[in-house]
């Protein structure tokens, strides 16, 4: 028997802070209400992938869902539901995390905010336990909070907030919240230190050598190893006079 969502108080450090105003780091809102061209729809679909997957490779893309959304056979909310129930999302976020961590990921990606407290994680984890992943996703997408903020046609986005004495908003979830839990990150060897043996120096375009510059031929000049033609020293006692000195034959 499925239990109802447990009660929790909506309390977090930024719950009463006003949303960001017209700033450069304000989230871009994508909605099918004002996306009509093929390019606009492509940008909307890519924004949905960034929000749910952070990055979608070619084999991660849901071609059927994309086609249905382009043809307006499904809504953006249906498209988000399909991404959340896809094999890529289940394998990357559900299978490799605890229920608490999975709930935290989904709340961030679907509702666009951090979880209020451990009480909220416990409440949603109980839904995952009793109704499964599909029931949990439906509960999130059917919640009043999702409908009021994103509705049927808007891609969820990070609803950043300004905190006192801070100029910019919060760091995006995909940077502060790793995909895998600590156990799986340790199994996969993350974080990995990447070191390049060759250190590259940046040179501005105006300082780069132009055609005909002698520095462009420096490597070629270094590759040449000329050898001087020194004669082999021969002792005069070893010279065959008859064979060496030319003479006229009659």
C-alpha positions as CSV (number, residue, x, y, z in Angstrom):
1,X,0.0,0.0,0.0
2,X,1.4,3.4,-1.0
3,X,1.7,5.9,1.7
4,X,1.0,9.6,1.2
5,X,3.8,12.1,1.0
6,X,5.1,12.8,4.5
7,X,4.8,16.3,5.8
8,X,7.9,18.5,5.9
9,X,8.4,22.2,6.5
10,X,9.7,24.2,3.5
11,X,12.7,25.7,5.1
12,X,16.1,26.3,3.5
13,X,18.7,29.1,3.6
14,X,17.2,30.9,0.6
15,X,13.5,30.2,0.7
16,X,12.4,33.8,1.4
17,X,14.9,35.6,-0.9
18,X,13.6,37.2,-4.0
19,X,14.5,35.6,-7.3
20,X,17.2,37.1,-9.5
21,X,16.4,40.2,-11.4
22,X,17.5,41.1,-15.0
23,X,21.1,39.9,-14.6
24,X,23.6,38.3,-17.0
25,X,23.6,35.1,-14.9
26,X,19.8,34.7,-14.8
27,X,18.5,31.4,-16.2
28,X,17.2,31.4,-19.8
29,X,13.6,30.2,-20.0
30,X,12.6,27.9,-22.9
31,X,9.0,27.3,-23.6
32,X,7.0,26.0,-26.6
33,X,4.7,28.9,-26.2
34,X,7.2,31.1,-28.1
35,X,9.3,28.5,-29.9
36,X,8.1,28.0,-33.5
37,X,11.0,27.5,-35.8
38,X,13.0,24.3,-36.1
39,X,16.1,26.0,-34.6
40,X,14.1,27.3,-31.6
41,X,12.8,23.8,-30.9
42,X,16.3,22.4,-31.2
43,X,17.5,24.9,-28.6
44,X,14.6,24.0,-26.3
45,X,15.4,20.2,-26.6
46,X,19.1,20.8,-25.9
47,X,18.1,22.9,-22.9
48,X,16.0,20.0,-21.6
49,X,18.9,17.6,-22.0
50,X,21.3,19.9,-20.2
51,X,18.8,20.2,-17.3
52,X,18.2,16.5,-16.9
53,X,21.4,14.8,-18.2
54,X,23.8,17.8,-18.0
55,X,25.1,16.5,-21.3
56,X,23.6,14.1,-23.8
57,X,25.8,12.2,-26.2
58,X,24.5,11.0,-29.5
59,X,23.5,7.5,-28.1
60,X,21.8,9.2,-25.1
61,X,19.3,11.1,-27.1
62,X,15.7,10.0,-27.2
63,X,14.9,10.4,-30.9
64,X,11.3,9.3,-30.7
65,X,10.5,11.7,-27.9
66,X,12.2,14.5,-29.8
67,X,10.1,13.8,-32.9
68,X,6.9,13.8,-30.9
69,X,7.8,17.1,-29.2
70,X,8.7,18.8,-32.5
71,X,5.3,17.7,-33.9
72,X,3.5,18.9,-30.8
73,X,2.2,15.4,-30.1
74,X,3.5,15.6,-26.5
75,X,4.2,18.5,-24.2
76,X,7.4,19.6,-22.6
77,X,6.3,18.0,-19.3
78,X,5.8,14.7,-21.1
79,X,9.3,15.1,-22.7
80,X,10.8,15.7,-19.3
81,X,9.0,12.6,-18.0
82,X,10.5,10.5,-20.8
83,X,14.0,11.7,-20.0
84,X,13.6,10.9,-16.3
85,X,12.4,7.4,-17.1
86,X,15.0,6.8,-19.9
87,X,17.7,4.1,-19.5
88,X,20.4,6.7,-19.4
89,X,18.9,8.6,-16.5
90,X,18.1,5.4,-14.6
91,X,21.5,3.9,-15.1
92,X,23.4,7.2,-14.3
93,X,21.4,8.5,-11.4
94,X,19.2,5.8,-9.9
95,X,21.4,2.7,-10.1
96,X,24.5,4.4,-8.8
97,X,23.0,6.4,-5.9
98,X,21.0,5.8,-2.8
99,X,17.3,6.8,-2.7
100,X,18.2,9.9,-0.7
101,X,20.8,11.0,-3.3
102,X,18.5,10.1,-6.2
103,X,15.7,12.2,-4.6
104,X,18.1,15.1,-4.2
105,X,19.1,14.9,-7.9
106,X,15.5,14.8,-9.1
107,X,14.3,17.7,-6.9
108,X,17.2,19.8,-8.2
109,X,16.5,18.9,-11.9
110,X,12.7,18.8,-11.9
111,X,11.8,21.5,-9.4
112,X,14.8,23.7,-10.0
113,X,15.8,24.1,-6.3
114,X,17.7,22.4,-3.6
115,X,15.9,20.1,-1.1
116,X,14.6,21.9,1.9
117,X,16.0,19.5,4.5
118,X,16.5,15.9,5.3
119,X,12.9,15.6,6.1
120,X,12.0,16.3,2.5
121,X,14.5,13.7,1.3
122,X,13.0,11.2,3.6
123,X,9.5,12.0,2.5
124,X,10.3,11.7,-1.2
125,X,12.4,8.6,-0.6
126,X,9.3,6.9,0.9
127,X,7.5,7.6,-2.4
128,X,10.4,6.0,-4.3
129,X,10.2,3.0,-2.0
130,X,6.5,2.5,-2.3
131,X,5.6,3.6,-5.8
132,X,8.9,3.0,-7.6
133,X,10.8,5.4,-9.9
134,X,7.8,5.9,-12.3
135,X,5.4,6.8,-9.4
136,X,8.0,9.1,-7.9
137,X,8.6,10.9,-11.2
138,X,4.8,11.3,-11.7
139,X,4.4,12.7,-8.2
140,X,7.1,15.3,-8.9
141,X,5.7,16.4,-12.3
142,X,2.1,16.5,-11.0
143,X,3.0,18.5,-7.9
144,X,1.6,22.0,-7.5
145,X,5.1,23.4,-7.3
146,X,6.1,22.1,-10.7
147,X,2.7,23.1,-12.3
148,X,2.9,26.6,-10.9
149,X,6.5,27.3,-11.9
150,X,6.8,25.4,-15.2
151,X,3.4,24.2,-16.3
152,X,3.1,22.0,-19.4
153,X,5.3,23.9,-21.9
154,X,8.3,25.3,-20.0
155,X,11.6,23.4,-19.5
156,X,12.6,23.3,-15.8
157,X,15.5,25.6,-14.9
158,X,17.7,26.4,-12.0
159,X,15.6,28.9,-10.0
160,X,18.7,30.7,-8.6
161,X,18.4,33.0,-5.5
162,X,20.3,35.9,-4.2
163,X,21.7,35.6,-0.7
164,X,22.6,38.6,1.5
165,X,26.0,40.2,0.7
166,X,26.3,38.1,-2.4
167,X,26.5,39.6,-5.9
168,X,25.8,36.5,-8.0
169,X,23.4,33.6,-7.6
170,X,24.0,30.1,-6.6
171,X,26.4,27.8,-8.4
172,X,24.5,25.6,-10.9
173,X,23.5,22.1,-9.6
174,X,25.4,20.2,-12.2
175,X,28.7,21.7,-10.8
176,X,28.0,21.4,-7.1
177,X,26.2,18.1,-7.3
178,X,28.2,15.2,-8.8
179,X,26.2,12.6,-10.8
180,X,27.6,9.6,-8.8
181,X,27.5,9.0,-5.1
182,X,30.8,8.9,-3.2
183,X,31.0,5.1,-3.2
184,X,30.7,4.9,-7.0
185,X,33.1,7.8,-7.5
186,X,35.6,5.9,-5.5
187,X,35.0,2.7,-7.6
188,X,35.5,4.6,-10.8
189,X,38.6,6.4,-9.6
190,X,37.1,9.9,-9.4
191,X,38.3,12.6,-9.1
192,X,41.1,12.0,-11.6
193,X,44.0,14.3,-12.0
194,X,44.6,15.2,-15.6
195,X,48.2,16.3,-16.4
196,X,49.5,17.2,-19.8
197,X,53.2,16.5,-20.4
198,X,53.4,19.4,-22.9
199,X,52.7,22.8,-21.4
200,X,51.1,25.0,-24.0
201,X,51.6,28.8,-24.0
202,X,48.9,31.1,-25.3
203,X,49.9,33.8,-27.7
204,X,47.5,36.4,-28.9
205,X,46.7,36.6,-32.6
206,X,48.5,39.9,-33.1
207,X,51.7,38.4,-31.7
208,X,51.7,35.2,-33.7
209,X,54.3,35.0,-36.5
210,X,53.1,35.9,-39.9
211,X,54.0,34.3,-43.2
212,X,57.7,34.8,-44.0
213,X,58.7,35.3,-40.4
214,X,62.1,33.7,-39.7
215,X,60.8,32.1,-36.5
216,X,58.6,29.8,-38.6
217,X,61.7,28.1,-40.1
218,X,63.5,27.8,-36.8
219,X,62.6,24.1,-36.3
220,X,63.7,23.3,-39.9
221,X,67.0,25.0,-39.3
222,X,67.6,23.1,-36.1
223,X,66.9,19.8,-37.9
224,X,69.8,20.4,-40.3
225,X,73.2,19.2,-39.1
226,X,75.8,20.3,-41.7
227,X,79.1,18.5,-41.8
228,X,82.3,20.2,-43.0
229,X,84.3,18.6,-45.7
230,X,87.6,18.1,-44.0
231,X,90.3,16.1,-45.8
232,X,91.7,13.0,-44.2
233,X,95.2,13.6,-43.0
234,X,97.7,11.3,-44.9
235,X,101.3,10.9,-44.0
236,X,103.7,11.8,-46.9
237,X,105.4,8.5,-46.4
238,X,102.2,6.7,-47.3
239,X,101.7,8.5,-50.6
240,X,102.2,6.4,-53.8
241,X,103.9,8.9,-56.0
242,X,103.5,6.9,-59.2
243,X,99.7,6.6,-58.8
244,X,99.0,10.0,-57.2
245,X,101.1,12.4,-59.4
246,X,99.5,12.8,-62.8
247,X,101.7,12.5,-65.8
248,X,101.2,12.6,-69.6
249,X,101.1,9.4,-71.4
250,X,102.7,9.3,-74.9
